[in-house]
Amino acid sequence: MLDKLLSKIGDAAKLEALLHVFPATELEGIVASVKHPERLALVIDHVGADSGSKMIRQWAAKGKFDRLDTFMERMTAGMTKELAETTGVRTRSIVIDSNTAIALMKDADPTLKATMNAGEIARVNYIKNLPPGTELRVANVTVGEVEGGVLATKGLPITVLRDSNEYKLLLSRLESMNLGGSKGTADRALLTDVFFAKREAGVVPTFVTGDKSIYNKLATEAGIDLENIGGRTLPELKPDGFTVTIEKRTIKVIPIAQ
């Protein structure tokens, strides 16, 4: 079996990394179901062993190998672009989530623009009203979830290994908060990268999201009492954002109305 897997993966080091998170029999089924099994290690390398394996298993459990193929294809395309980024976030850098990136892509397409919902329109309006020179950043998960080559974005390098104790500890904190819910593996991976984003001196990474389930949980973690804000929504209460600190790492979150 291992010889067969090696012939499909094409690299002993990649196979070893995959076998570290998947039993051989499980990996054999996944390898047989995707178009380019040699790309599977990309997900582990650039999303992390924990989050990457969970995402692969979620797609596999639902038979959505086409989604996995597309994710890996986009990650491969991003290897020389966003995933190769080395510069840290600056004062004018904004990290956008995948839904915001998708909304911007729809807005740029006359056909898709007519299908945009209110939340997508709000995301686009926020981005369009940012000061000139604002730099849009996307985390690795977003590179895999959104078609590349359409938006002018840069990647988001991080300062630690994804299998380091500090990274895994913060990721587990987000899991204990149930951030993103049962299907929030990608959301938690993205957000953990934001917390560990490489940055210029004195810069606090800024994350923009229109996902209520994410920004409300982060607001609660930041000590904001959502039950006593006078009937207002968080975007109304904190239009300029709020800071949240988890495991001694701080980011700024800007909530956009849905």
N, C-alpha and C positions, 0 to 999 in steps of 0.2 A: 504493500500500500504506500509506504513512504517513497519508494522509487517512482511510483506513478504520480504522487503529489509533487515531487520535485520536478518531474518532467513538465508538469502543468504550470507550476509557480516559476520555474526557471532559475531560481537562485536559492542556494542553501540557507543563507542568512535570512532571507524573507520567509522561507518556510519555517525556520526555527522561531521567528517572531510570531507567526500565525499559530504554530503549535503550542506556543506559550499561553494562548488564550482560547484555543479551540481544540477539543479532543480530535484525534486523527479521523475518526469515523464521521464526526460532524463536519469537519473541514472538507472531507471528501465529497459530501453532498453539496456543499456550497460551491466548491470548485467546479463541480459538474454542471452547475446551474447558471453560471455567469459566462459572459462572452470572453472576458479577459481576466482569468484568474491570477495572472501575474501582477494585476493592479491591486489585488486585495490588501497587500501589505501597506499600500499608500494610506489606506484608511486608518490602519493601526498607527503608522508613523506620524501622520499629520493631524489626527483627531485624538489619539491616545488609545492605549490598549483597553482601558475600561469603557470609555464612551464609544470608541470605534467598534468594539466587539458587540456591544449592546445594540448599536444601530444596525449592524449587519444581521444580527439575530432577529431583530424586529422585522426587517424586510424579508428574511428567509421564512420566518414563521407564517407570514401572510402570502408567501409565494410571489412577492414583489421584486423579483430579481431584476426586472427592467429598471426599477428605481435605483437599485444598487449599481447596475451597469452605468446608468446616467451619472450618478454621483461620482463614480470612479473616473469616468471619462472627463468630467469637469475638473476633478482634482488633477488629473494628468495634464490637462491644458493649462492649469494654473501653476504648474511646477516651475515654469520659467518667468512667471509674472507675480501674482499675489503671494504665492507660497515661497517665493525667493526673496521677498522683501526683507530688508535688514534695518531700515531706519525706524527709530522709535516715534511714538505719537507726539505731536506738538500741541501747543496751546490751541491751535485752530483745527485740530484733528477731531473728527466725530466718527465713532464706530457705529455703523448701522446694522440692524438685524436683517435676517433673510427676507422677512416680509416687506421691510422698507425697500430693500434692493429690488424685489419683484415689482413693487408698486412703481418705482422709478422706471423700470424697464417697460411696464405697461404704458406709462405716461409718454414714453418716447416712441411708442408704436401707435399710429392713428387708429388702427383697427382695434387694438386692445384697450386703448384709452377709454373708449365708449363703454367698456365692461367694468370699469373701476368702481369699487364700492366706496362708501363714505370714509371708512378707515384708511383706505389706500390714498384717497384724495387728500386726507389730512396729513398723512406722512409726506406726500410729495410737496404739499404747500409749505410744510415746515422746512424741508430741505431747501426748497427754492428761495426761502426767505432768510437763509443763513448769510452771513457776511461774505463778501467776495474773498476768495483765497481759502475758503474752508476746504479742508481735505477729508474726503470720505474714505474710511477704512472698513475692511471686511475681514472677519475672522475665518479660519480655515473651513469651518463647517459651512459658512455661507458660500465659499468658493465652490464647494461640492453641490450646494443646493440651488445655485443660481447660474444661469448661462453666462459664460464669460464673454468679454469682447464688446459688450454693449455699454457698460457704465465706466466712467473714469474713476476707478477706485484703486486703492493700494492695500496691500496685505497687512497683517497684524502679527509681527514676530513677538514671541514671548521670551521671558528671561530665565525660565526654568525648564527642566525636562518634564514631560507630562506623566512620567512614572515616578517623579520625585515625591517624597512624603508630603511636602508642603502643598504641591498641586493637588494631590489626591485628597488631602485633608479638606481643602476648600471645596473641592468638587463634592465630597461627601456631605459637607454642610449644606450645600444647595440641594442635594438629594433629600436630606432630612427635613428641609423646608418644603419639600415636594414642589419645588419651583418648576413650572412647566407641566406639572401633573405626570401621569403615568406614561405619557408619550413625549416627555420633555427631555429625553437624553441629549438631543442635539442642542436644545436651548441651554442646558446646563454646561455642556462642553464649550459652547460659544462664550457664555458669560464667564466661565472660569478663565478662558483665554484673555478676556478683557481685564480681569483683575490682575493677571500676570503680564499684561502688555508691556513691551519695552517702551520706555518713554524718555523724553528729554528731562533734564533736571527740573524738579519742581512741578511737573505736569501731572495732573490727575486725569486718567483716561475718562472720556465722556462717551456714554452709551445711550443711543436713541432707540426707543421701542414704543410701538403702539399696542403691545400685548398687555392687556390689563392684568392677566393672571401672573405676569412676571413683575411688572412695576409695582403692583400692590403688595406683593410678598416682600419685595426689596424695601418698600416704604415702611412696612411693619417692622422689618429687621432694623431699619434706621431709626425706629422709635416714633414714627408718625402714627397717631391714633386715627385710623380711617373711620372709626365709628363716631367720631366727634369732630367732623370738619364742616359742620353746618349745612349738610346737604350738597356740598360741592363735590366734584370729582377730583381725583388727584391731579390731573392735568390743569384743572382750574386753580387748585390750591398751590401747585408748584410748577408754574409754566416755564420757569427757568431751571427746573431740575432740583435734585437733592443729592446729597452724598450719603453713601452707605459703606460701612466698614465691616468686613468679614475676615476673620483670622489675620487681623492687623493690616489688611490691604484695603485701600479705599478707591472707589470709582464714583463718578457722577452719573446719575441716571436722569434722562429727560423723558418724561412720559408724554405721549401724544394721544389725544382723544381718539377713540375708535369711531 
